[in-house]
Amino acid sequence: MTEPASILIVDDTPASARLLADLLSVQGYATRTAADGEAALAAVEDQAPDLILLDLMMPGIDGVEVCRRLRAQAQHTALPILIVSAADERAQRLRALEAGADDFVAKPVDRAELSARVRAHLRGKRLHDTVAAQATQLAEWSRTLEARVAAQVGEIERLSLLKRFLPARLAQRVLEQGESALASHRREIVVLFADLRGFTAFAETAAPEEVLQLLAEFHGALGRRVEAAEGTLERFTGDGAMVFFNDPLPVPDAAARALRLALALQEDCAALRTAWQPRGYDCGLGIGIAQGYATLGAIGFAGRVDYAAIGAVTNLAQRLCAAAAAGQVLAARRVLAGCEASFDCAPLPAPALPGIVRPVEVVQVRALREPA
């Protein structure tokens, strides 16, 4: 329920003050009285009214001075002040208007006029209070929005910085979970190694600027493909890279994603190779893919941390990559277990893989099969 508007009646004549209070109380207003200017100022500070009916001629601080002092305070600039004065107080009334009074009511008071003027000024006060409250709320919303934008910008900046040193998907998890996202854990993953063939010979004879240009083109193509495939780029190894799938976020088709990525990288490298050859150098791409369990987590020291996958599966993928010729994708048959129908593959004799004791069934993945 809305509280009634409060009106302060300031008059040094008790009978006049009671009359005004009675007239307004029956209309539902909450009224208080003050007998002089000092009491009026104290009453305003104690509990700011919604409107003041102010007598002009009072002992001590008169009505003009009360207006002047109230208007000098920012919180009272919109407080309606109605002067109650007799006709022979015209000069004082004009001084009060100049001091900040809003209106006047003539004595003897006409009930209808008093009621109309009070209602009109209270409407204006309510409108002012509503606008002020909305402005305050808007300012608060603005501050909140600014804080949110600043926080989001800060998060984007931190994410951008983290992405320079961590895989993109892992960087996002670090922002969300903190260092716990880097905790050591065991998971089955699919690992892809890619390495340029002929790069070492090229780097020995080419200018450093040419070497960096070739690597920038190769890394750019590889990075775009890895992000599109939602793989985790563990590291660049100069002319090569290691990518794995199913961590830090699990994916249902890790093997198929790795195989599709490998074929896309071979297409990109073939296009790059066509552009490189007129410059006098030729580098093809060999790729190896393996699937198995690995331990994943942060490795390093206080000043530098990497997110790595460690296990036999990474060694196997690296050895298969080393055995692949330019343009070849070699995969352990286990990788094709759930998706062989989607790829054109050819079995190969078991190659000699340094450091790998058990024999490994290897297939060459040549292309995606067209849907039937």
Sequence and secondary structure as in RCSB ss.txt:
>XXXX:A:sequence
MTEPASILIVDDTPASARLLADLLSVQGYATRTAADGEAALAAVEDQAPDLILLDLMMPGIDGVEVCRRLRAQAQ
HTALPILIVSAADERAQRLRALEAGADDFVAKPVDRAELSARVRAHLRGKRLHDTVAAQATQLAEWSRTLEARVA
AQVGEIERLSLLKRFLPARLAQRVLEQGESALASHRREIVVLFADLRGFTAFAETAAPEEVLQLLAEFHGALGRR
VEAAEGTLERFTGDGAMVFFNDPLPVPDAAARALRLALALQEDCAALRTAWQPRGYDCGLGIGIAQGYATLGAIG
FAGRVDYAAIGAVTNLAQRLCAAAAAGQVLAARRVLAGCEASFDCAPLPAPALPGIVRPVEVVQVRALREPA
>XXXX:A:secstr
     EEEEE S HHHHHHHHHHHHTTT EEEEESSHHHHHHHHHHS  SEEEEES  SSS HHHHHHHHHTSGG
GTT  EEEEE GGGHHHHHHHHHHT  EEEESS  HHHHHHHHHHHHHHHHHHHHHHHHHHHHHHHHHHHHHHHH
HHHHHHHHHHHHHTTS HHHHHHHHHHGGGGG  EEEEEEEEEEEEETHHHHHHHS HHHHHHHHHHHHHHHHHH
HHHHT EEEEE SSEEEEEESSSS  TTHHHHHHHHHHHHHHHHHHHHHHHGGGT   EEEEEEEEEEEEEEEEE
ETTEEEEEEESHHHHHHHHHHHH  TT EEEEGGGGTTTGGGEEEEEE     TT  S   EEEEEEE    
